[in-house]
Amino acid sequence: MGSVADNLARIEERIQAACASCGRAREDVTLVCVSKTFPREAVQEAFIAGARHFGESRWQEAEPKVAAGPVGATWHFIGKLQSNKVKKVGQAFHLIHTIDSISQLAEFRKLDHVVDVMVEVNCANEEQKAGISPKSLDSFLEDVLQCEKVRFKGLMTVGPLVSDPDQSRVHFRLLAELGKKAGAPFLSMGMSNDFEVAIQEGATHIRVGSAIFGSRF
Ligand SMILES: *Cc1c(COP(=O)(O)O)cnc(C)c1O
């Protein structure tokens, strides 16, 4: 792995190539740099290299990083959101990608401000995977739209682990179809191993960690 700046430059080239391959505008895709498990210095390094969007998945870990984070950074919550963390996460983060339960919505109702959210969909119906199943999505979205403290922005999915990125395409395509039906402007899909396919299928937010910051293990 090169430096964070080098890695970002390489990812940027790949994003541009993926956009060109399907006739999309580069500005329509937001790169969310997933900094989970990496120190705030890594966030700083990426920010200096031009990154502005950062993703974290655990409140305890994220709190000091968000607090110390560079002014002008936008924070995305992409992990499992426990109901008892809704208040803190809702205040600190700009966009929450992982809404998937009625109990979360009940906690949002107690807030005194409105939070931008996406609904997580378990596109491949994997057991033990977070997210709403595609067949339950319509009914869950009714609950989301009735919650006056959340602003529905889109759908998010974490694809199954695949060896060939093209195997993710069917799941991304399904999310895009569901998003279109729901009138969702945002689609959060694609990670280090399959973000190009996600862009081709309509991703507006790609979540890239290890390809920028290095291996977490
Ligand atoms: C960790 C994580 C990512 C980033 O994964 P990489 O494979 O390191 O790019 C993206 N989305 C979610 C929800 C994650 O938890």
The ligand as a Tripos MOL2 file, in Angstrom:
@<TRIPOS>MOLECULE
LIG
   15    15     1     0     0
SMALL
NO_CHARGES

@<TRIPOS>ATOM
      1 C1        -16.0150   -1.3210    6.8070 C.3       1 LIG1
      2 C2        -17.1460   -0.9380    5.9270 C.ar      1 LIG1
      3 C3        -16.9220   -0.4580    4.6180 C.ar      1 LIG1
      4 C4        -15.5620   -0.3400    3.9950 C.3       1 LIG1
      5 O1        -15.0950   -1.6070    3.6250 O.3       1 LIG1
      6 P1        -13.7520   -1.8030    2.7820 P.3       1 LIG1
      7 O2        -13.8760   -3.1700    2.2410 O.co2     1 LIG1
      8 O3        -12.6220   -1.6490    3.7350 O.co2     1 LIG1
      9 O4        -13.7220   -0.7700    1.7210 O.co2     1 LIG1
     10 C5        -18.0370   -0.0730    3.8890 C.ar      1 LIG1
     11 N1        -19.2880   -0.1670    4.3810 N.ar      1 LIG1
     12 C6        -19.5230   -0.6290    5.6200 C.ar      1 LIG1
     13 C7        -20.9260   -0.7000    6.1000 C.3       1 LIG1
     14 C8        -18.4790   -1.0400    6.4260 C.ar      1 LIG1
     15 O5        -18.7470   -1.5140    7.6550 O.3       1 LIG1
@<TRIPOS>BOND
     1     1     2 1
     2     2     3 ar
     3     2    14 ar
     4     3     4 1
     5     3    10 ar
     6     4     5 1
     7     5     6 1
     8     6     7 2
     9     6     8 1
    10     6     9 1
    11    10    11 ar
    12    11    12 ar
    13    12    13 1
    14    12    14 ar
    15    14    15 1
@<TRIPOS>SUBSTRUCTURE
     1 LIG1         1 GROUP 0 **** ****
